[in-house]
Amino acid sequence: MKRNYLSGNQKKKKKREEEQKRKQDTGALLKFLHPALPSVVSGATEGPSTSSSSHVYEEEQVEDNIAASTPLPSSGSTEAVPSTPSRLEEEQVEASTPLPSSGSTEVPSTPSPLHEEDKEEDDIDMAETTPPSRTGVPVGIASTTLSDDPGCWPSVLTSSMRCEIVKKGPVQIMDIEFPQNLDNPPRRFTKDSYKRTMKNGENIHRSWLVYSIHTDGVFCFPCTVFGKRERDNALTTCGYGGWKNLSYRLKKHECTKVHCDNVKKWHDLQRRLQTSTLIDQRQMELMQLEVEHWKGVIRRVIAIVSHLAERNQALRGTTSTVYDRHNGNFLAQVELLAQFDPVMNEHIRRIQCKETKVHYLSGVIQNEIIQLVGDKILQEIARRVHKAKYFSVIMDCTPDISHKEQLSVVLRIVNCETPVSIAEHFLGFVHVEDTTGKGLSEILLDQLEKHNLSISDCRGQSYDNGSNMMGHKQGVQARILELNNKALCIPCSSHTLNLVVSDAAKSSVLSMSFFGMLQRLYNLFSSSVHRWAILKQHVKQLTLKPLSGTRWEARIDSVKVVRYHLPEILDGLSALETYATEKGDSETMSSAKSLHGELKTWSFLLCTITWYNVLYQVNHMSKLLQSPDVSMQTLKKETEGVTEYLEDFRENGLASSQTDAMEIAEDLEIERKLPEKRQRKKKRQFLYESTDETQSTPEEAFRRDFFLPLVDTTITSLKDRFSRLEGVYALYDFLFSIDIMRATIKTGKLHERCRKVEQTLHDIDADDLALEINSAVHTFPDEVSRCPFKMLDYIYSEKLLDLYSNLSIALRLLLTLPVSVASGERSFSSLKRIKNYMRSTMSQERLSGLALMSIESDVRRSLDLEGIVSAFAEAKGRKQQFQ
């Protein structure tokens, strides 16, 4: 019975035949291409003739191709084994091979072009392999680090390598002690061999002779670069080291025709490189123009993305087609720029004519640029923080539109570059899942480690008054102090003032009813466009504002319009009452009439003026302390100033408020009379009890029930909540001004205060600081003596750092301490504009990058645009060349 499968012997025979066929097919492409090469050399190809110099260069290219595709056989072998050609060598061979005639039956296969019409990705990763040379340098790749030593050059030199070597020229070593050989007696190379002595005593310099330290031999520079490197000629292969007959060997070599031809090629190529007249110079110029075109396109794309990001505008639309009305702001800016800019106009023309499939305008490229620019901004911020050395941490949290908790991280530093400045830099948003003190502390440490910042250089921290931040045992500030006890915690002054006003607003029933009346007034007019139009007809300058639920000091905006436009508001309520009567709206009519009666009272007028005076002082202090330039000196000065004002207002404020209210009351014909409460009569239990009861006037009751609780609560809360800063003041307040320094010197406590700073921070020398302060009180001018910031700027601007080194460090530490977390709060405003309800699915990386470009726009403008373009080109393999 015949089997239907191969036997073991048949399988072995078939395997041997396949192996033999595979060996025969090895190098088939080279065997097909090599016979065509001589036709190029002999001028068999058709085309216009060139000059002799051009023909020489073409021959050099052909020789490069032959040498690159045909490796030298190894010693002892009788047959050359073809090596795998590199990509560059294949391109050179194909460029020099004429196309086969129409009657040819053997045609080399070519790869079909890639069709990527619908492909969105603009980049590819490419890997190229080349065979190694005898020195480890890949053949076919123009190395930019070719050695000056000819003994280290590759055995096969490409055209680009030759151009690089000729540009450098031969390097003749003169100033070393040349090694001796093993001859008896031992001999060595001398620098006299670089000269040829004539019979008349003249010396002719041999510019073509080069000594190789690597091989301890001499090379002929032109023959090594342009010759065929014959094995019997050591001057072109491994270097000639026979020092005994060196003079004779050099004279014999420099008289040969091959040497003269190679010297001529050398000088010819050198001249062309100097004058930029290479054969492929035009092609190189076109390639350079194309590179500049794509670099110009990327520059403009980066500028457009940065422009839109700084203004928190969306980039994409519903489509990604050029000249579509729904393609978004980014492509709209590209279209606008193309109308006036020739580079972008040419780019758009290529896209429309389908001359290019690479446009670098997709959403993928936008994300890459946002990430790249964001990373560059962070690198620049980290560089500035490292240069400043000391920094403080500011953190705050808020939920975004997609209900994710976002943590804002800000670092405060003192830039000592003239002029000195204080900066608070935003590091980005971090999505937080664990909002406990432990979780937030770990995120902070990760962010510092990410930017190579040490927590040991942190000298201050400031947060809001939440328990997870400010907790004395488990809060972030407590955990950071465990790692670094020099990081002094400063509670946010704005949040503290907010709590002060919140306490004052709850001090009495009359205060709570006052703010409730203001909210009712706003709700009445804002619930309808017709009612709001009636209000605007009467109140033309200011407008009613709702009460802020979080920023209590901002309620001054609601009080201010009532304080200065109460007559107009009353007229608006009367007009609204008439309008509601005509429309038959009984509810609106009743509300307007009720509010009109409540606002037109003497007690409401006094409450309005009293609250406005208090809120004005608190709000002014809060606004001032939100600036990044504010220091602890300003905080202490403003706190003491507001406290003194409130203490004086407690004694004289009610009388002054009555005086201001009288002017308004006369215009409105308001009776200056406070409501009188009915006195409760106490029932007598025994006959001997007195019937006389103390009767208080309405003015006294108003002062006792409203005015004094309001002012006393404000003063008490202000002192109590800012008492946490007494330890910081005790450490630094003697540095606030020159006058305080003089007073400290007079009391004899200067050395004690300096030692306290040294023991707490370990950054200065107490004795040297005391000596520098004693000198500064006599030498610093008056215009800089009242502020630590101006004193530090004076030291650096006048280049006095060597005289006041410890004082400058102490002032830097003082100015590094944050006063509020306003920078973190401002970043939340950008967050709300960037990630809105129409962009709620934005990734965290894109959100943080856009926020960095928006908030740190000054840092972005200081970046080198060419560096960003280079980083974009080097990020990964690109389809277009940028370098």
VEXGU-33071 format. One record per residue (C-alpha): x, y, z; residue in three letters. Coordinates in steps of 0.2 Angstrom, whole numbers, plus 5000, padded with zeros to 4 digits. Example, Ala and Ser with C-alpha at 12.3 -4.5 7.8 and 13.67 -1.06 7.14 Angstrom:
! residues 2
506249785039Ala
506849955036Ser
//
This chain:
! residues 883
500050005000Met
500750174995Lys
501050295009Arg
500250475007Asn
501650565017Tyr
503550585016Leu
504750465023Ser
506150525035Gly
507450515021Asn
506350615009Gln
506050745023Lys
507950765026Lys
508250775007Lys
506950905005Lys
507751005019Lys
509450995012Arg
508751064995Glu
507851205004Glu
509451255013Glu
510551244997Gln
509251354988Lys
509351485002Arg
511251495001Lys
511151514983Gln
509851664985Asp
510951744997Thr
511651914990Gly
510551904975Ala
510152084975Leu
511952134976Leu
512352014961Lys
510952094951Phe
511552274955Leu
513452254954His
513652224935Pro
512852394932Ala
514052494942Leu
515552494930Pro
514352584917Ser
514252734928Val
516152744930Val
516452724911Ser
515152854907Gly
513952734899Ala
512452814907Thr
511452944897Glu
511353124902Gly
512253284900Pro
514153294903Ser
514853374918Thr
516453464922Ser
518053364926Ser
517953414944Ser
516153354945Ser
516653184936His
517953164949Val
516653174963Tyr
515453064955Glu
516852934953Glu
517152954972Glu
515352914975Gln
515352764964Val
516952704973Glu
516052724990Asp
514552624984Asn
515752484978Ile
516752484993Ala
515252495004Ala
514352344996Ser
515852234994Thr
516752205010Pro
518552145011Leu
518851955013Pro
519551905030Ser
521251835031Ser
521451655025Gly
519851655016Ser
519751614997Thr
518051684994Glu
517251844999Ala
515651835008Val
514451975005Pro
513852065020Ser
512152145023Thr
512152325016Pro
511552465027Ser
510052575022Arg
511152715016Leu
512252605006Glu
510752534997Glu
510152704993Glu
511852744986Gln
511952584975Val
510152614969Glu
510452794964Ala
511952744954Ser
511152594945Thr
510352634928Pro
508552564925Leu
508452404915Pro
507952414897Ser
506152374892Ser
506652204886Gly
507452154902Ser
506652004910Thr
507352024927Glu
506752174937Val
507052214955Pro
505552224966Ser
505152384974Thr
504052404989Pro
502352484987Ser
501952654994Pro
501052665010Leu
499252735009His
498952835025Glu
497552945019Glu
496452915035Asp
497852895047Lys
497753015061Glu
499452985069Glu
500853095062Asp
502353005069Asp
503152835067Ile
504652755076Asp
505952695064Met
507452575068Ala
508952565056Glu
510252435057Thr
512052445049Thr
513452325049Pro
514852375061Pro
516552415054Ser
518252365061Arg
518252505074Thr
516452485079Gly
515752635070Val
514252585059Pro
514652595040Val
513552705031Gly
513152825045Ile
513952995045Ala
514653005063Ser
514753175070Thr
516153105082Thr
517453045070Leu
519153035078Ser
520653145072Asp
521652985073Asp
521652895056Pro
521952725065Gly
520252745072Cys
519352775055Trp
518152645048Pro
518852535035Ser
517452605023Val
517252785022Leu
515552865015Thr
515453025006Ser
514753115022Ser
516253045032Met
517553105019Arg
516753275019Cys
516853285038Glu
518653225038Ile
519153345025Val
518353485034Lys
519353455049Lys
520953425039Gly
522453325044Pro
522953335063Val
524853325065Gln
525353285083Ile
526853375089Met
526853395108Asp
526953215114Ile
528353095118Glu
528252965104Phe
528452785110Pro
529952675105Gln
529852515095Asn
530652345099Leu
532052365087Asp
533852355093Asn
534252495095Pro
532452555098Pro
531852685087Arg
530352805087Arg
529452935076Phe
530053115077Thr
529153275072Lys
530553305060Asp
529753175048Ser
528453305045Tyr
529753395035Lys
530653355019Arg
532453425018Thr
533053475001Met
534853474995Lys
534953664997Asn
534453645016Gly
532653705014Glu
531253615023Asn
529653575014Ile
528153535025His
527253365022Arg
525453415026Ser
524853245020Trp
525753145034Leu
524853105050Val
525453005065Tyr
524252885073Ser
524352855092Ile
523152715091His
524252605079Thr
525952695082Asp
526152725064Gly
526052855051Val
524652875037Phe
524552965021Cys
523053075024Phe
522453085006Pro
522752905001Cys
521852845017Thr
520352955013Val
520252934994Phe
521352784990Gly
520752604988Lys
521852545004Arg
522852414996Glu
523552285008Arg
525352305003Asp
525252485007Asn
525452515026Ala
525252705024Leu
523352675019Thr
522852525029Thr
523652505047Cys
524952635047Gly
526852625043Tyr
527952595058Gly
529652545051Gly
530552695058Trp
532252635051Lys
531752665033Asn
530452795035Leu
531252935026Ser
531552825010Tyr
529752755011Arg
529052925012Leu
530052994997Lys
529552844987Lys
527752864991His
527553044988Glu
528253024970Cys
526952894965Thr
525452944953Lys
524152874965Val
524752984979His
524753144967Cys
522953094961Asp
522353074979Asn
523153244984Val
522253324970Lys
520553254975Lys
520953304993Trp
521253484988His
519853494976Asp
518553424989Leu
519253545002Gln
519053694990Arg
517253644986Arg
516853625004Leu
517553795008Gln
516553874993Thr
514953764995Ser
515053704977Thr
514753524979Leu
513853424966Ile
512453394978Asp
512453564985Gln
510853614977Arg
510053454983Gln
510653495001Met
509953674999Glu
508253604995Leu
508353485009Met
508853625021Gln
507353735014Leu
506153595017Glu
506853575035Val
506653765038Glu
504853755031His
504353615044Trp
505253705058Lys
504253855054Gly
502653765054Val
503053685071Ile
503553855078Arg
501853925073Arg
500853775079Val
501753795096Ile
501353985096Ala
499553955092Ile
499353825106Val
500153935118Ser
499054085113His
497453985116Leu
498053905132Ala
498554065140Glu
496754135137Arg
495953965143Asn
495053945127Gln
494653775119Ala
495653715105Leu
494653575096Arg
492953585088Gly
491753455082Thr
492753425066Thr
494653425062Ser
494453485044Thr
495353645038Val
494053785033Tyr
492653705041Asp
491653825052Arg
491553695066His
493353645067Asn
493753735083Gly
494853885088Asn
496553805084Phe
496153775066Leu
495353935065Ala
496954025071Gln
497853925058Val
496753975044Glu
496854165050Leu
498754155050Leu
498854075033Ala
498054225026Gln
499554335030Phe
500954215033Asp
501854135018Pro
502453975028Val
500753935035Met
499953975018Asn
501153855009Glu
500753725022His
498853735020Ile
499053735001Arg
500053565002Arg
498653495013Ile
497253545001Gln
498253484986Cys
498653324995Lys
500453344992Glu
500853295010Thr
499953175022Lys
500953245037Val
500153405043His
500553415062Tyr
498853495066Leu
497953345074Ser
497353325091Gly
498753205095Val
500053335091Ile
499153465101Gln
499253355116Asn
501153325113Glu
501453505112Ile
500453545128Ile
501353405137Gln
503053465130Leu
502853645134Val
502153605152Gly
503653495155Asp
504853635149Lys
503953765161Ile
504153645175Leu
505953615171Gln
506253805172Glu
505253825188Ile
506253685196Ala
507853775190Arg
507353935198Arg
506853845214Val
508553755215His
509453925212Lys
508454005226Ala
508853855237Lys
507453895250Tyr
505553885246Phe
503853875255Ser
502453765251Val
500653825247Ile
499253695245Met
497353695243Asp
496053575236Cys
494453605226Thr
493253485217Pro
493153515198Asp
491653495186Ile
491853305185Ser
491753295204His
493653255205Lys
494653325220Glu
496053435212Gln
497553485223Leu
498453645218Ser
500353645223Val
501253815223Val
503053855228Leu
503554025235Arg
505354075232Ile
506454235232Val
507354265216Asn
509054345220Cys
509354405202Glu
509454595201Thr
508154655204Pro
507654545218Val
505854475217Ser
504654365226Ile
503854235215Ala
502454105219Glu
502553965205His
501153845201Phe
501753665199Leu
500053595192Gly
498453505198Phe
498553335205Val
497053215206His
496753175225Val
495853025231Glu
496453025249Asp
496053195256Thr
496753155274Thr
498253235281Gly
499253075277Lys
498753065259Gly
499053245255Leu
500753235263Ser
501253095253Glu
500653185237Ile
501753335242Leu
503253235245Leu
503053145228Asp
502853305219Gln
504453375227Leu
505453215223Glu
504853225205Lys
505653395203His
507253345213Asn
506753455227Leu
507253415245Ser
506053445259Ile
507453495270Ser
507553655260Asp
505753695264Cys
505653845276Arg
503753875276Gly
502053805273Gln
500353885272Ser
498653805270Tyr
496853845273Asp
496153815290Asn
495453645287Gly
495753505299Ser
496653395287Asn
497853535283Met
498053625299Met
497753485312Gly
499053485326His
499253295326Lys
498753215310Gln
498653375298Gly
499853405284Val
500753535293Gln
501153425308Ala
501753285296Arg
502953405287Ile
503553475304Leu
504053295309Glu
505153285293Leu
505853455294Asn
505553565309Asn
506153715300Lys
504653725289Ala
503653855299Leu
501753845297Cys
500854005293Ile
498953995292Pro
498154085277Cys
497854265283Ser
496354285270Ser
495554125277His
495854195295Thr
495054365291Leu
493554265283Asn
493254175299Leu
493454345309Val
491954415299Val
490954255300Ser
491154265319Asp
490554445319Ala
489054415308Ala
488454295321Lys
488654405336Ser
486854465337Ser
485154435330Val
485154615322Leu
486654575312Ser
486054405306Met
484354495301Ser
485254635292Phe
486154515280Phe
484554415278Gly
483754575272Met
485054615259Leu
484854435252Gln
482954455251Arg
483254625242Leu
484354545229Tyr
483154395227Asn
481654505224Leu
482454605210Phe
483454465202Ser
482054335200Ser
481354425184Ser
482154525170Val
480654645172His
481054675190Arg
482954695186Trp
482554825173Ala
481554925185Ile
483054915197Leu
484254975183Lys
483155125179Gln
483455195196His
485155125202Val
486255165187Lys
488055165194Gln
488155005206Leu
487054855206Thr
486454735219Leu
487554585223Lys
487154425231Pro
487954375248Leu
489554265246Ser
489354105256Gly
491254075258Thr
492054245257Arg
491254345271Trp
492454495269Glu
491754505251Ala
490054545257Arg
490554725257Ile
490054735239Asp
488254695244Ser
488354825258Val
489154955248Lys
487654985235Val
486455005250Val
487655115259Arg
487755245244Tyr
486155215234His
484855185247Leu
483655325240Pro
483755245223Glu
483355075229Ile
481855135239Leu
481255215223Asp
481455055214Gly
480454965227Leu
479055085226Ser
479055065207Ala
479054875208Leu
477654885220Glu
476654985208Thr
477154875194Tyr
476554715204Ala
474954805208Thr
474554835190Glu
474954655185Lys
473954585200Gly
475554495208Asp
475054505226Ser
476654415232Glu
477854535224Thr
476854685229Met
476854625247Ser
478754585247Ser
479154755239Ala
478054845252Lys
478854755266Ser
480654775261Leu
480254965258His
479654985276Gly
481054885283Glu
482454975273Leu
481755145277Lys
482155145296Thr
483455225307Trp
484055055314Ser
484354985297Phe
485255135291Leu
486455135307Leu
486754945304Cys
487254975286Thr
488455115290Ile
489255015305Thr
489454855295Trp
490154955280Tyr
491555035291Asn
492054865298Val
492054775282Leu
492954905273Tyr
494454885285Gln
494454695284Val
494254685265Asn
495654815262His
496854705273Met
496254545264Ser
496554615247Lys
498254685252Leu
498854515259Leu
498354425243Gln
499854495234Ser
501354375232Pro
502554525236Asp
501854535254Val
502954485268Ser
502754445287Met
503154625291Gln
501654685281Thr
500554555289Leu
500954615307Lys
500854795302Lys
499154775294Glu
498454665309Thr
499054795322Glu
498254935311Gly
496554855310Val
496554805328Thr
496954985333Glu
495555055321Tyr
494254935329Leu
494754985347Glu
494555165342Asp
492955125333Phe
492255045348Arg
492355205358Glu
491855335344Asn
491155225330Gly
489355235335Leu
489355425336Ala
490155445319Ser
488955315311Ser
487455415318Gln
488255575310Thr
488455495293Asp
486655425294Ala
485855585298Met
486355655281Glu
485455515272Ile
483955515284Ala
483655695281Glu
483555665262Asp
482355515264Leu
481355595279Glu
481755455290Ile
481255475308Glu
482855465319Arg
482055355331Lys
482555175336Leu
481255045340Pro
480855045358Glu
480554875366Lys
479254845379Arg
479954825396Gln
479454665405Arg
478854695423Lys
479454575436Lys
478154505447Lys
478554545465Arg
478654395476Gln
478854485493Phe
478254655499Leu
479954715503Tyr
480554695485Glu
480854865476Ser
479654915462Thr
480955025453Asp
481654935437Glu
483055005427Thr
482455075411Gln
483655075396Ser
483455195382Thr
483355125364Pro
485055205360Glu
485755105374Glu
484954945369Ala
485554965351Phe
487354995358Arg
487154845370Arg
486354725358Asp
487154765341Phe
488554885341Phe
489654815355Leu
489454625351Pro
489954665333Leu
491554765337Val
492054655352Asp
491854495343Thr
492854565329Thr
494254625340Ile
494354465350Thr
494254345335Ser
495554445326Leu
496754435341Lys
496454255344Asp
496554185327Arg
498154285323Phe
498954235339Ser
499754085331Arg
500954195322Leu
501754265338Glu
503054125337Gly
503554185320Val
503554365325Tyr
504654325340Ala
505954245328Leu
505954365314Tyr
505254535319Asp
506954615323Phe
507354605305Leu
505754705299Phe
506654875298Ser
508254965302Ile
507355055316Asp
506854895325Ile
508654835323Met
509254995332Arg
507954965346Ala
508554785348Thr
510354845349Ile
509954975362Lys
509054845373Thr
510554725372Gly
509554585365Lys
510254575347Leu
511454425351His
510054335359Glu
508854355344Arg
510254305332Cys
510654155342Arg
508754105342Lys
508754115323Val
510354005322Glu
509653875334Gln
507953865325Thr
508553865307Leu
510353825307His
510653925291Asp
511654075298Ile
513054115310Asp
512354215325Ala
513954315329Asp
514254365311Asp
512354405309Leu
512554525324Ala
514054605317Leu
513254635300Glu
511654705308Ile
512754825318Asn
513554885302Ser
511954895292Ala
511055015304Val
512455145300His
512655115281Thr
510955075274Phe
510155225266Pro
508455285273Asp
507455235258Glu
507755055260Val
507755045279Ser
505955015282Arg
505654855272Cys
506554695272Pro
506254675254Phe
507054835249Lys
508554795261Met
508854635252Leu
508754715235Asp
509954845240Tyr
511254715245Ile
511154625228Tyr
510954775218Ser
512454865226Glu
513454695226Lys
513754695245Leu
513454505247Leu
515154475253Asp
514854605267Leu
513154555272Tyr
513054365268Ser
512154315284Asn
510954455284Leu
510554415266Ser
510154235271Ile
509054295286Ala
508054415275Leu
507854275261Arg
507154165275Leu
505954295281Leu
505354335263Leu
505154155259Thr
503754135272Leu
502054135264Pro
500654255270Val
499154175261Ser
498654045249Val
497854165237Ala
498954095223Ser
498153925225Gly
496454005225Glu
496854095209Arg
497353935201Ser
495553865205Phe
494854015194Ser
495953945179Ser
495353775183Leu
493553825182Lys
493853915165Arg
494853765158Ile
493853615163Lys
492053675161Asn
490453575158Tyr
490953565139Met
492653495142Arg
492353385158Ser
493153235150Thr
494853315149Met
496353205154Ser
497353255170Gln
498953275160Glu
498053395147Arg
497253495162Leu
498853515171Ser
499853565155Gly
498553695150Leu
498453765168Ala
500353785168Leu
500353875151Met
498953985157Ser
499554025175Ile
501454025172Glu
501354125155Ser
502754235160Asp
503854075162Val
503354005146Arg
503754175137Arg
505554165144Ser
505753985136Leu
506853965120Asp
505653925106Leu
507053835096Glu
507353725111Gly
505553675111Ile
505553635092Val
507153535095Ser
506353435109Ala
504753405099Phe
505853335085Ala
506853225097Glu
505353165106Ala
505153015094Lys
505452975076Gly
504553095064Arg
504053075046Lys
504853245042Gln
506553305047Gln
506753455058Phe
508753455060Gln
//
